[in-house]
Structure formats: C-alpha cells, structure tokens
C-alpha cells in the first residue's frame, strides 16, 4: 500500500511539477493599483499562471486572490529574471497591463485607451 502511494506521488510530481514547487516569489508593489476592475493596495504579491492559464495575483497578507484571463501572449523575454509587472498610468491611477514571469511568455492582462504612461516594477535578477 505504501509503495503504491509513493508511486502515485512520484507520478504526480513528474506530471505536474508546478504543484510540488515552492510558492512564487513575492513582488513588492509600492502603490495601489487595479487589476480586472478590482483595486488592490500596495504590498507584496505572488504572481503566477494557474493550470487553467489565468494570471493569479495573491497578496502576501490575506487569502484574497484575483485571477484574470490574459488578453494575449507577448512572447518570451529571456532577460526577465524575476517577475516584471507593467502598469498603465492614467492620472494617478495604475492599471496592471502586462505580467512577465521568468521562463514564460509575457501576458497582456489589461489595457487602457487614450494617452497614458507606463510604470515597470521588477524584472531584474533578485538581490542576494
């Protein structure tokens, strides 16, 4: 029985390696922002792509998760060494527009129309 359970666990880890990996690294966002119509406060967030292909944003504190379906893939950027987030800035409000994770395609998760600037958070190699 124990061998059978161990065998099943080994198969699951092999087939679904993401489920056995550590939690996504936290990205510090120093301002409030909007994603999928929901306002989030400044703080540290884990950002990951779910098995269903949605981008999940989880605050370090609390159990709230915002999931958003990507609008399109932006291709891969091998220079991204840690999560990189691109925000559209309209006036004083910031809207999450792009998510870039190391080793994965970048994803557009939102857009604004009209004149706006962009603010980038993260993307560099983590400091040791």
C-alpha positions in Angstrom: 0.0 0.0 0.0 2.8 2.4 0.9 4.7 1.6 -2.2 1.6 2.2 -4.3 1.0 5.7 -2.7 4.7 6.5 -3.2 4.4 5.5 -6.8 1.3 7.7 -7.3 3.0 10.6 -5.6 6.1 10.2 -7.9 3.9 10.2 -11.0 2.1 13.3 -9.8 5.3 15.2 -9.1 6.6 14.2 -12.6 3.5 15.0 -14.5 2.6 18.2 -12.5 5.9 19.6 -11.3 4.4 23.1 -10.6 2.2 21.6 -7.8 5.3 20.4 -5.9 7.3 23.6 -6.3 7.7 26.4 -3.8 5.4 29.3 -3.7 6.0 32.0 -6.2 8.4 34.7 -5.1 6.9 37.9 -3.8 7.0 41.1 -5.8 6.8 44.4 -3.8 4.4 46.9 -5.4 4.8 50.3 -3.7 1.5 51.8 -4.8 -2.2 50.9 -5.1 -3.4 49.5 -8.4 -6.2 48.0 -10.3 -6.5 44.6 -11.9 -9.6 43.1 -13.5 -11.6 46.0 -12.1 -10.5 45.4 -8.6 -8.5 47.8 -6.5 -5.5 46.4 -4.6 -3.3 48.1 -2.0 0.4 48.5 -2.1 2.2 45.5 -0.7 3.9 42.2 -1.6 2.2 39.9 -4.1 2.8 36.4 -5.5 2.1 36.3 -9.2 1.7 33.0 -11.1 -0.1 31.4 -14.0 -2.6 28.8 -13.0 -3.0 25.5 -14.7 -6.2 27.0 -16.4 -4.0 29.7 -18.0 -5.2 32.6 -15.8 -2.9 35.0 -14.0 -3.4 34.7 -10.3 -2.3 37.6 -8.0 -2.2 36.7 -4.3 -1.4 39.2 -1.5 1.2 38.2 1.0 -1.2 39.1 3.8 -4.7 37.7 3.5 -6.1 34.9 1.4 -7.7 37.0 -1.4 -6.7 36.0 -4.9 -7.5 37.9 -8.1 -7.5 35.9 -11.3 -7.6 37.4 -14.7 -7.6 35.8 -18.1 -4.9 37.1 -20.4 -5.9 39.1 -23.4 -2.9 37.9 -25.5 0.6 36.4 -25.2 3.5 38.8 -25.7 6.2 36.2 -26.4 9.2 35.4 -24.2 11.8 37.8 -22.9 14.8 35.8 -21.6 16.2 38.9 -19.8 13.4 38.7 -17.2 15.0 37.1 -14.1 12.2 37.9 -11.6 8.5 38.8 -12.0 8.1 42.0 -14.0 4.8 43.9 -14.0 3.9 46.7 -16.3 1.2 49.2 -15.2 -0.6 51.7 -17.4 -0.6 55.1 -15.6 -3.6 57.3 -16.1 -3.5 60.4 -13.9 -2.7 59.0 -10.5 -4.3 55.6 -11.1 -2.3 52.5 -12.1 -3.8 49.5 -14.0 -1.9 46.2 -14.4 -1.3 45.8 -18.1 1.4 43.1 -18.5 2.8 40.3 -16.5 6.3 38.8 -17.3 7.5 35.7 -15.4 10.9 34.2 -15.8 11.0 31.4 -18.4 7.4 32.1 -19.6 5.7 34.1 -22.2 4.7 37.6 -21.2 1.0 38.1 -20.9 -1.2 41.2 -21.6 -3.8 41.2 -18.8 -5.3 44.7 -19.3 -5.2 47.9 -21.4 -6.4 51.4 -21.3 -7.3 53.7 -24.2 -6.1 57.2 -24.7 -2.9 58.8 -23.5 -1.1 57.1 -20.7 2.4 56.4 -19.4 3.8 53.0 -18.2 5.4 52.1 -14.9 7.5 49.0 -14.6 8.1 47.0 -11.4 10.6 44.2 -11.1 12.2 42.2 -13.8 15.8 42.2 -12.7 17.7 39.4 -11.0 16.8 39.2 -7.3 19.3 40.7 -4.9 21.2 38.3 -2.7 
